[in-house]
């Protein structure tokens, strides 16, 4: 029986009865591995292997986990850039991979991306005016030509840039300013959702907080929903309403930021928290340091039973043979572990 049949995944209390803005149901994304000889069964990289998630209007869902756990694949699938191997990706209750024509065009307008490296995501041969105004060529109904320059200047002001610099090129700006250009382009079409894939990891520490605060302000002003992927756990905690931990293509913990950070129910999440020096206990002391042994297993051939058992300090015999379901720890908190707990870790 699938996770979605055994329990209801936690959502924000004020959205419990509403249709989620975005919902994933048992989503899988498997990539075939190239082989030189057609011998033996075909192998697949199981980047996503049964993901159930939802995102409410006006919410920020943070996603954390080691490199290779499936976070960026999740972003591409939710954006409609890749069709999943199995499962459904629903936007306002409609499967996005079944949409065609104007319906698909409207869906794509409403889901925009902010990329990790602002410089490589901006065409160096285009001016800021051309970069921010490019989406209007595809959706001219949002900004007709007559008022397009004014709209671009308005967007630049909204993200904290000088509108008089619209004729400059990306190399004339700092990394933080380049990311602001990317954000201006991302909100140009009045989307309902932004997928932010490591939006501050390429920036200096001194400007990360400025960009995150900008995203926070834009969410309040424009009513945006965010999928926010990041390695910086302190930033995820600051901006997120709920947090999902991923490991080897699966969600292993999901709850409010307070649930996941202060009442961690899954040992993998607990290990991630202990590795972040900025996440200290409420009394100012450091968390217990948990050192994981070995590297993450291959997503081509994940371990039987619990996928984390080969590295887990709490592993017992059952972990090697039986795969754990998501356990309901509280109304807002689930964890995939045979020994999930709700013990405060702050």
N, C-alpha and C positions, 0 to 999 in steps of 0.2 A: 504494500500500500504506500502511495506517495506521501510526502510530507504534507502537501496541501490538503490531503484527505484526512490526515490524522489530527491536525490542529490548525487553528487560525493564527497566521503569522501576526505579530504585534504591529499595530499602526498607531499613529497619534490619536489620542482620545477623542479629539474634536472631529476626526475624520473616520471614525469607526464604522459609520453607516453610509458613507459616501463612496461613490465609485472612484478608485484611485486614478490619479492622472496617468501614471504609468504602472504596469504590472507585468511581472514575469512569472510564467507558470511552467515549472519543470523544464526549464530551458537547457538545452545541450548544444555545445558547439565543438564538434570533433573534426580535426584536420587530418586527412590521410598522410601517412609518412611515405615519402618516396622510397622505392625499392628498386634494386638493380636487376633482381631475378624474380619472376612471378612464382615464388615457392613459399608455401606456408600461408597462414591467415594474414590478411591485411591488417596493419597496425595503424592506430590513430592517436594523435595528441588530443587528450580530453581537456581542452582549455576551460570549458564550462561543462559540468556533468550533473545537471539536475538542480538548477537554481530557481528558487522561489523568492521574489522580492516585490515590494510595492513602494510607490512614491506618491505622497499626497500633494495636493495643491499648496504652494507656499512653503513646502518643507525642504530641508536639506538632509539628504541621506549620505553620510560619509561611508567610504569603503576603504578598509585597510587590509594589509597582508603583504607578505614578502613578494619580491619580484618573481613573476612566473606563476602567480596564483590564479590569474584569470581576470584581473581588474580591467585592463585595457580591452580585452576581448569583450567583457561585459559592456563597456562603453560603446564599442562599435556595434554590438548587437542592439543595444537600446536606441542608438541613433538611427538604426535602419540601414547602416552601411554594410552589414552582413546579415544574411538570412540564417537563422539557427538551424542546426541539424535536426533538432526536435524541440517540441514545446511551443509556447505562444508568448509573443511580446505584444501586450495590449496598451494602446494609447486611448484614453477615455473610453475604455471598453471595447475598442475595435482592434483586431489583429492587424498590426502595421504591415505585415508581409502579405496580407490579402488586399490591401488598398491599391487602387489604380487611378490613373488620371488625376483629376483635380483633388480628390480625397488624399492621395499620396503626396501631392504637391503641398497641400495645406499641412499635412502632418510634418513634412520635412521643414516647412517654415517654422513650425512651433517647437522643433527640437534642434537646438544649435550646440556647437562644440567650442570649448576653449582648450587650446592645445598646450602641451608641456613647454616646448621651446618656442617662445614668441618670435624669435628672429627667423627660424626656418619655416614657420607657418605664414610668414608675410613675404609676398613677392617683392624682392629688392628693386625691381624695375618699375614698380607702381608707387605713386605718391599715396600719402595717407588718405587724401580725398578719394582716390580711385579705389583703395583697399576697402575703406568703410562704405563706399557707395556701390561696390560691386554687387552685393546682394539685391540691390534695387533693380538691376538689369534683369534678374530672374523673376522678381516680384515687384513690377512697376506700380502695382496698385497700392503698395505701402507708401511709396514716395514718388509721385509723378515728377517728371523732369523739371517742371517749372519751379518746384520748391525743394529740389534735391540738395542743392548746395546749403540751404538754410538748415535742412534736416541733418546733414553731415556735421555742420558746425554745432548744432544742438547736441548731437551724440558725443562729440569731442568734449564739450563743456561738461556733459553729464559724467564722463569718466575722469575728469580732472586734467584735461589737456587744453592747451591754448588753441582755439579754433583758427587763429591766424597762421598756425604752422601746418595747415592742411596741405600745402603744396610741397612739403618736405618729404623725404624718403626714409624708410625704416632705419638705415644706418645712422641717421642724424639723431636718433633717440637712444636713451638708455634702455636696459633690459626691462625695467619696471614700466617705462613709458611705452615700450613696444607691446608689453602685455596689455596695457590699457587700450592700445589700438585694437588688439585682438578682441578685447571685451566689447569695445564699441561696435566692432563688426558683428560680434555675436548677438548683440541686443538690437541690431539695426532693424530687424524684421518683426519686432515686438513678439518674440517667442514666449511660450509658456514655460519652457524648460531649458536649462543650460546643463550640458554634460561637461564637467571640468576635470580633465584628465591630467593630474599632476600640474595644476596651473601655476604653482609658485616654486616648484623644486629647482628650476633653472635660474631663479633670481637670488640676488644677494639677500642675506638674512635681514639686513636693515630695511629692505623694501617689501619683504613678504607680508608683514603685518598691514602695510598700506594697501596692498592689493586685496588682501582678505577683507579688510574693513570696507573697501570699495564694493566688493561683491555683497557684503552684508547690507550696505546702504541701498544698493540697486535692488536687492530682493525685497526690502521693505517698500521701496518706492514703486516698483514695477510689478510686484506680486509674483516673482519668479520662483520656480522650483529648481533645486540643484541636485545633481548626482555629483558628489565631490570626492574624487579619488586622490589620495595623497599618502606619502610615507611619513610626513611630519605629524606625529600623533597629537601634538599640542594644538596645531592648527585645526586638525579634524575635530578635536574636542571643542574648540572655540566656536566653530561655525556650524556644527551639525546638530540637528534635532535627534536623529537616530544614527546608529553606527552599525555596519555589518562587517564582520571579519571573514575573510575568504582564505581557504587553504586548499590547494590542488583542485581548483575548479568548483568548490562547493562553499556555501555559506555555513560557517561553523558556529557563529554567534550573531545575534541580532537583538538590539534593544535600544532604549534611549541612551544618550551619551553618558548619563549618570549610571545606568545599569552596566554598560560595557566597561566603563573606566573604573568605577568605584565598587561594583559588585560583580566583578568578572566571574563568569560561570564556566569558562572553557580554558583548559591549561595552555593552549596555543596563544590565545589572546593575552593570557596572563604573562606569558613569556615575552610577547611583543611589548607590553607595557613596561616590563622590568628593564628592557633594553633601551628605553627612552629616558635619558638622564633628566630631562626637563619635567617629567611626570613624577612629582614627589608626593608623599603622603600629606594629609591635611596638617599634620603636626610639623611638617618641614623636613622630616627624615626621608631617606631614600627607601624605595620599595625593595623587597627581597629580590636579589639578582638570580634569575633563572637562565642558565646556560644550556641551550639545546645542543644535543650531540648530532653530528653528521649534517649532511645537506638534505634539502627536501627531495623526496623520491621523484622519479620521473613521472610526468603526467601521461606518458605512453602506457606505463604499466604500474598504476598506483597499488599500494599494498592492500591485501585483503583485510577485512575488518575495518577498524578505524584507520583512516589514512594517516593520522598523526601518530599512531602508536609506536612507530619505529624511532621516534624522537622524544616521546612524551615521558616526563619524569613520574607520572602517575599511572603508567600503563600496567595492566594486569592481563591475565590469560584471556579473558573475554574480549579484550580489545583487539587481539590478533585474529579473531575468528568471526566476530559479530559486528556488523556495521551499526553505529549508533544512529538513532533518529534524533530530530530536534526535540529536546526536552523543554517543556513549558516550566520555566523557573518562576515567572510572575506574569501578570497580565500584559506586561510590556517587554518581556525578556525571554528569549529562547536560546538554547545552546546545544550543539551536537556533541554530546559526550555521555558515556555510561555513568559518569560520576559528577555530572554537572551540579554545581552548588550555587548558592546565593550568598556566600560569605563575603562581608565587606572586605575590600582589598585596599582601601584608602588609608 
